[in-house]
Amino acid sequence: MTTPGADDGVRAGHGVRPGTGPATEGRPGPAGTGPATEARPGPAPGPGGVPERRLHPVTPLRRAWAPIAVLVGWAVHDPDQTQRQLSRLTTTTLLLALAVIVPAAALYGFLTWWFTHFAVTDTELRIRTGLLFRRTAHIRLERIQAVDVTQPLLARVAGVAKLRLDVVGADKKDELAFLGEREARALRAELLARAAGFAPETAHEVGEAPARELLRVPPRVLAVSLVLTGATWGSLLAALVVPPVLWLATESVWTVLATALPLLGAAGAASVGRFVGEYDWTVGESPDGLRIDHGLLDRSHETVPPGRVQTVRIVEPLLWRRRGWVRVELDVAGSDNSVLVPVAPREVAAAVVARVLPGVTVPETASLSRPPRRAGRCLPVWWRGYGITVTGAVFAARHGLLRRSLALVPHAKVQSVRLTQGPWQRLWRLADVRVDTGAGKTVTAHLRDAGEAAELLRGQAERSRTGRRDARPDRWMA
């Protein structure tokens, strides 16, 4: 397949519909051209004279559940003690307790909402929270890597959304929950414009960058792919087989329930849960990066930050190969986004990968170099699933015999290269070459000839050095 250029569409194939709209460069112009520029009431000035805003008025309803959740957690943790305590209470006592707990929870939700403010300054997003213990988060705008808008089911009904921010160096995402849906999108557009380098006085007028749809995964294709996934059948088989065996061994209802419920939950998460979460998966291209929209009940609008992708993995489950389907996963520095394409034909997925890693062509299976045959002495049969190739753009390593996974690491993203060799590997003159990325992950070329591994180590160190020197800056719209 010929990888499309910047102005070419992604080709269709096998049920995954690519986008056909024209590409649009840049962002819209002056205010008044879209919902991102709608007028908002003037917020009250905060510390330093910077205008501050509050969250949406429905937010107290979300916060009010916290005290009740604590009581429910205590009851689930010790059900016997909870039952004994409830049996001692009269109806009048229960009604009085409810009369105290419900208003107290409502007051807690209102106060936490009242003492939460946020403001966008020339250099940072500032979030002040805390009822008893105050906390102020200062998020530098140039450190923002992604701004995602998520809408749980009840939030969609109420017309609100949650704004989640990926920040370089932060282990946990900061979030604003909840904002009005249009306000959340407007704030997202403003933050991305500021991160891209637009002047503060014009950033709110820039609006959201237009996107062109690259592909959409039909529900039928997604459902078939889940049926053909081994994890789905494995978890379902465990949920059906293990509980009866435990019943025959223990005849304890509680033991069976304690085991069966987690197994059923895992089976549901591997099948129905994935279908609901990956429903209507759409990938679009914009100057901000690749946008991902998905979800049946909870709707998510995510962004793959440009320049922050450390590793791309192309996964081929055994039962997908006859249909030519693959799954594309990502390691992104400072982001939780991990799936780019849940299922797509290989040529379509390769075209999308080329948008994430410009100039990169997915290596063909025939181009991968297997380990020497003596590697079978270290790992019988499974050694055949290993392979590597090195191109001018990426270090590529494959592992897995039934579920193949090909990892692509751009040379510029390699942080360190290591050669490891155990005693059994030394006996057979074999070694592993490990490539560490900026996302804290490692890609390994397994069971290579010791001489080849040493040469690969030296060559990769040089390619990484020159790759970082020639790499484009990790900034929005760079």
DAKA-V957994 format. One record per residue. RES is the residue in one letter. SS is DSSP state (@ for helix, = for strand, . for the rest). PHI is phi in degrees with one decimal (NA if undefined). D_FIRST is the distance of its C-alpha to the first C-alpha in Angstrom with 2 decimals. Layout:
BEGIN
{{RES SS PHI D_FIRST} {RES SS PHI D_FIRST}}
END
This chain:
BEGIN
{{M . NA 0.00} {T . -86.5 3.77} {T . -68.8 6.24} {P . -66.6 8.97} {G . -81.6 12.35} {A . -65.4 15.61} {D . -109.9 16.37} {D . -96.2 13.20} {G . -84.1 13.03} {V . -82.8 10.78} {R . -70.9 9.44} {A . -80.3 11.77} {G = 175.7 11.71} {H . 54.3 14.52} {G . 91.9 17.23} {V = -95.8 16.03} {R = -90.5 16.75} {P = -79.3 15.15} {G . -75.6 17.67} {T . -124.3 18.34} {G . -72.6 21.23} {P . -69.9 21.51} {A . -73.4 21.17} {T . -126.6 24.61} {E . -92.9 25.56} {G . 78.8 28.69} {R . -116.6 31.28} {P . -64.1 33.76} {G . -83.8 36.97} {P . -68.2 40.58} {A . -63.4 42.23} {G . 93.7 42.63} {T . -99.8 39.07} {G . -168.3 38.00} {P @ -66.7 39.32} {A @ -67.5 38.88} {T @ -110.4 41.86} {E . -66.4 44.32} {A . -69.0 47.80} {R . -122.8 48.90} {P . -62.9 52.50} {G . -66.9 53.74} {P . -77.3 53.67} {A = -76.2 56.66} {P = -69.7 56.81} {G . -106.8 56.32} {P @ -58.4 57.35} {G @ 79.3 57.16} {G @ 79.2 57.12} {V . -83.1 53.41} {P = -60.3 52.92} {E = -115.3 52.08} {R = -126.4 50.70} {R . -104.4 51.09} {L . -74.8 48.69} {H . -64.2 48.69} {P . -60.2 52.04} {V . -79.6 50.52} {T @ -57.3 49.75} {P @ -54.6 53.25} {L @ -64.0 52.45} {R @ -70.5 49.63} {R @ -71.0 51.83} {A . -66.2 54.81} {W @ -75.4 53.22} {A @ -59.3 53.45} {P @ -61.6 57.14} {I @ -65.7 56.72} {A @ -63.2 53.66} {V @ -63.4 55.85} {L @ -64.6 58.48} {V @ -63.6 55.98} {G @ -61.8 54.50} {W @ -63.2 58.02} {A @ -65.1 58.81} {V @ -71.4 55.74} {H @ -65.1 56.43} {D . -134.6 59.98} {P @ -64.3 60.33} {D @ -65.8 63.72} {Q @ -63.1 65.32} {T @ -62.5 63.88} {Q @ -64.4 65.39} {R @ -65.5 68.76} {Q @ -66.9 68.82} {L @ -66.9 67.92} {S @ -66.8 70.62} {R @ -85.8 73.23} {L . -88.5 72.36} {T . -89.4 74.10} {T @ -62.0 72.60} {T @ -62.8 74.34} {T @ -63.4 72.93} {L @ -63.4 69.37} {L @ -65.6 69.79} {L @ -64.8 71.20} {A @ -63.0 68.31} {L @ -64.0 65.81} {A @ -64.6 67.87} {V @ -91.4 67.44} {I @ -67.6 63.85} {V @ -62.9 62.20} {P @ -63.3 63.81} {A @ -64.1 63.20} {A @ -64.9 59.49} {A @ -64.1 59.37} {L @ -65.7 61.23} {Y @ -61.5 58.89} {G @ -61.2 55.83} {F @ -66.2 57.54} {L @ -67.4 58.65} {T @ -64.5 55.29} {W @ -67.4 53.76} {W @ -64.9 56.63} {F . -96.0 56.25} {T . -109.8 52.48} {H = -135.1 51.47} {F = -143.0 48.49} {A = -151.7 48.22} {V = -109.1 45.72} {T . -99.4 47.30} {D . -65.4 46.13} {T . -124.6 44.65} {E = -153.8 44.29} {L = -102.0 44.13} {R = -112.4 47.39} {I = -123.1 48.01} {R = -109.3 51.59} {T = -136.6 52.33} {G . 114.7 55.13} {L . -91.6 58.34} {L . -99.4 60.46} {F . -110.3 58.27} {R . -79.8 56.51} {R = -135.5 53.01} {T = -123.5 51.31} {A = -99.1 47.63} {H = -109.3 46.69} {I = -105.9 42.90} {R = -65.7 41.93} {L @ -64.2 39.52} {E @ -72.7 37.52} {R @ -92.9 37.03} {I = -73.2 35.39} {Q = -107.6 31.72} {A = -157.2 31.06} {V = -129.1 33.19} {D = -108.0 32.45} {V = -110.4 34.28} {T = -121.3 35.05} {Q = -134.0 37.16} {P . -59.5 38.77} {L @ -56.2 39.97} {L @ -66.6 43.53} {A @ -66.1 42.36} {R @ -63.9 40.33} {V @ -64.7 43.51} {A @ -83.1 45.55} {G . 75.6 43.12} {V = -122.4 42.67} {A = -148.2 39.86} {K = -108.2 39.58} {L = -104.3 38.23} {R = -118.2 36.85} {L = -119.2 36.27} {D = -94.2 34.33} {V = -122.6 36.29} {V . -59.3 35.67} {G . 86.0 38.09} {A . -98.2 39.19} {D . -78.3 39.02} {K . -124.4 39.67} {K . -74.1 38.33} {D = -81.7 40.95} {E = -147.8 41.10} {L = -119.5 43.03} {A = -135.2 43.87} {F = -123.1 44.47} {L = -121.2 43.97} {G = -58.6 43.85} {E @ -56.6 40.32} {R @ -71.0 40.32} {E @ -67.0 42.11} {A @ -62.4 39.56} {R @ -67.6 36.70} {A @ -66.2 38.84} {L @ -67.2 39.71} {R @ -59.3 36.12} {A @ -61.6 35.18} {E @ -66.3 38.22} {L @ -64.8 37.50} {L @ -66.9 33.92} {A @ -64.8 35.28} {R @ -63.7 37.97} {A @ -64.3 35.52} {A . -79.5 33.46} {G . 104.4 36.67} {F . -69.2 38.07} {A . -63.6 41.85} {P @ -57.0 43.74} {E @ -72.9 45.56} {T @ -113.6 42.38} {A @ -61.8 40.00} {H @ -72.7 41.34} {E @ -93.0 40.81} {V @ -67.2 37.15} {G . 79.8 36.02} {E . -82.0 32.78} {A . -63.8 29.62} {P . -68.9 27.57} {A = -125.7 24.31} {R = -115.3 21.30} {E = -68.0 19.87} {L = -94.9 16.27} {L = -158.0 16.51} {R = -137.2 19.45} {V = -91.5 19.94} {P . -64.7 22.24} {P @ -57.4 25.39} {R @ -63.9 24.92} {V @ -63.9 21.58} {L @ -62.3 23.27} {A @ -63.4 26.35} {V @ -63.5 24.65} {S @ -63.4 22.77} {L @ -70.3 26.19} {V @ -64.2 27.82} {L . -90.5 25.34} {T . -98.4 25.99} {G @ -63.6 28.57} {A @ -63.4 30.26} {T @ -62.6 31.25} {W @ -72.4 33.00} {G @ -64.2 34.46} {S @ -68.3 36.15} {L @ -66.4 37.37} {L @ -63.5 38.80} {A @ -63.6 40.60} {A @ -67.4 42.08} {L @ -88.9 43.42} {V @ -95.9 44.74} {V @ -64.4 46.15} {P @ -57.8 48.68} {P @ -61.1 50.50} {V @ -64.9 50.75} {L @ -64.6 52.26} {W @ -64.7 54.68} {L @ -66.5 55.90} {A @ -84.2 56.32} {T @ -117.8 57.94} {E . 54.6 58.98} {S . -111.7 58.48} {V @ -64.1 57.01} {W @ -67.0 56.28} {T @ -64.7 54.38} {V @ -65.2 52.25} {L @ -65.8 51.56} {A @ -63.5 50.82} {T @ -93.0 48.15} {A @ -69.4 46.85} {L @ -62.4 46.26} {P @ -62.5 43.86} {L @ -67.2 42.00} {L @ -65.4 41.73} {G @ -62.3 40.60} {A @ -65.4 37.84} {A @ -65.0 36.75} {G @ -65.5 36.77} {A @ -66.9 34.80} {A @ -76.4 32.09} {S @ -120.4 31.74} {V @ -64.3 33.46} {G @ -60.7 33.41} {R @ -67.7 29.65} {F @ -64.3 29.17} {V @ -65.7 31.64} {G @ -72.4 30.23} {E . -102.9 26.52} {Y . -63.3 27.34} {D . 53.7 25.61} {W . -71.8 23.21} {T = -128.5 21.81} {V = -117.0 19.82} {G = -125.0 20.59} {E = -111.0 20.22} {S = -144.9 23.44} {P . -61.3 25.10} {D . -79.4 26.61} {G = 132.5 23.38} {L = -87.6 21.42} {R = -101.6 23.83} {I = -121.7 23.93} {D = -120.0 26.27} {H = -163.7 27.22} {G . 118.6 30.29} {L . -91.7 32.44} {L . -94.4 35.88} {D . -94.6 35.36} {R = -94.3 32.95} {S = -121.3 31.21} {H = -124.6 29.66} {E = -111.8 28.12} {T = -130.9 26.50} {V = -86.3 24.20} {P = -64.2 26.11} {P . -67.5 24.31} {G . 80.9 24.77} {R . -105.4 26.25} {V = -75.6 23.33} {Q = -95.1 24.32} {T = -145.6 21.98} {V = -118.1 18.85} {R = -114.5 18.86} {I = -107.4 16.21} {V = -104.6 18.50} {E = -125.7 18.02} {P . -62.9 21.34} {L @ -57.0 22.26} {L @ -78.1 22.56} {W @ -88.0 19.18} {R @ -66.8 17.21} {R @ -64.8 17.81} {R @ -88.2 16.34} {G . 74.2 13.25} {W = -93.7 14.72} {V = -141.8 15.19} {R = -120.3 17.61} {V = -113.5 17.30} {E = -119.1 20.66} {L = -130.1 22.08} {D = -114.8 25.11} {V = -117.5 26.49} {A . -64.6 29.66} {G . 73.0 32.49} {S . -144.4 30.71} {D . -92.2 30.69} {N . -63.3 27.30} {S . -128.2 25.39} {V = -120.0 22.76} {L = -98.6 19.81} {V = -137.4 18.15} {P = -70.0 20.37} {V = -163.0 17.88} {A = -167.7 14.43} {P = -58.4 11.49} {R @ -58.5 9.57} {E @ -68.8 6.26} {V @ -69.2 8.99} {A @ -62.1 10.99} {A @ -63.6 8.71} {A @ -67.6 8.70} {V @ -70.8 12.42} {V @ -59.6 13.01} {A @ -65.0 11.96} {R @ -77.3 14.78} {V @ -77.0 17.16} {L . -118.3 16.60} {P . -56.8 15.90} {G . 85.3 14.41} {V . -102.6 13.15} {T . -109.7 9.88} {V . -65.6 10.22} {P . -63.4 11.43} {E . -75.6 10.63} {T @ -59.7 13.83} {A @ -66.5 14.82} {S @ -84.4 15.11} {L . -81.6 17.72} {S = -93.6 21.31} {R . -79.1 23.78} {P . -66.2 27.41} {P . -64.3 30.06} {R @ -61.0 31.64} {R @ -67.6 34.81} {A @ -63.2 33.02} {G @ -63.8 33.88} {R @ -71.2 37.47} {C . -90.5 36.67} {L . -145.9 34.36} {P . -60.0 34.40} {V . 65.8 31.37} {W @ -68.6 29.52} {W @ -62.7 28.87} {R @ -67.9 26.05} {G @ -82.7 24.02} {Y . -87.5 24.14} {G = -174.8 21.78} {I = -142.1 20.93} {T = -155.5 18.99} {V = -126.2 19.76} {T . -108.2 17.59} {G . -68.1 19.03} {A . -113.2 18.28} {V = -138.0 18.70} {F = -99.9 20.74} {A = -118.8 18.84} {A = -135.2 21.02} {R = -116.3 20.63} {H = -143.9 23.58} {G . 100.7 24.51} {L . -101.7 24.67} {L . -89.4 24.84} {R . -113.9 23.25} {R = -74.2 20.63} {S = -139.0 20.16} {L = -105.6 17.98} {A = -101.1 19.61} {L = -113.8 18.25} {V = -118.0 21.19} {P = -60.2 21.01} {H @ -57.4 23.63} {A @ -68.7 25.59} {K @ -95.7 26.16} {V = -76.9 27.75} {Q = -92.8 31.46} {S = -158.2 32.75} {V = -128.6 31.90} {R = -132.6 34.20} {L = -112.3 34.82} {T = -121.9 36.64} {Q . -153.1 38.31} {G . -80.1 40.59} {P @ -62.8 43.47} {W @ -69.0 41.74} {Q @ -68.0 38.65} {R @ -62.4 41.03} {L @ -60.8 42.61} {W . -103.1 39.35} {R . 54.7 38.19} {L = -123.9 35.25} {A = -158.7 34.33} {D = -106.6 32.03} {V = -113.0 30.43} {R = -109.8 30.34} {V = -113.7 28.58} {D = -97.5 30.26} {T = -111.2 28.67} {G . -71.8 30.43} {A . -90.6 30.09} {G . 77.9 32.45} {K . -109.0 29.86} {T = -127.5 29.25} {V = -112.4 26.23} {T = -119.7 27.50} {A = -94.6 26.45} {H = -85.3 28.78} {L = 52.5 30.93} {R = -87.6 29.89} {D = -56.2 32.28} {A @ -59.0 34.97} {G @ -65.6 34.55} {E @ -63.5 30.77} {A @ -64.6 31.33} {A @ -64.5 33.88} {E @ -67.8 31.64} {L @ -64.2 28.76} {L @ -62.3 31.32} {R @ -65.7 32.47} {G @ -66.3 29.08} {Q @ -69.0 27.74} {A @ -60.7 30.95} {E @ -70.4 30.47} {R @ -64.0 26.81} {S @ -65.4 27.91} {R @ -64.3 30.79} {T @ -71.1 28.88} {G @ -65.5 26.07} {R @ -65.7 28.75} {R @ -67.0 30.38} {D @ -96.5 27.36} {A . -70.0 26.07} {R . -74.9 26.38} {P . -65.6 29.27} {D . -83.5 28.91} {R . -133.2 30.15} {W . -60.8 29.30} {M . 60.1 27.59} {A . -74.3 27.61}}
END
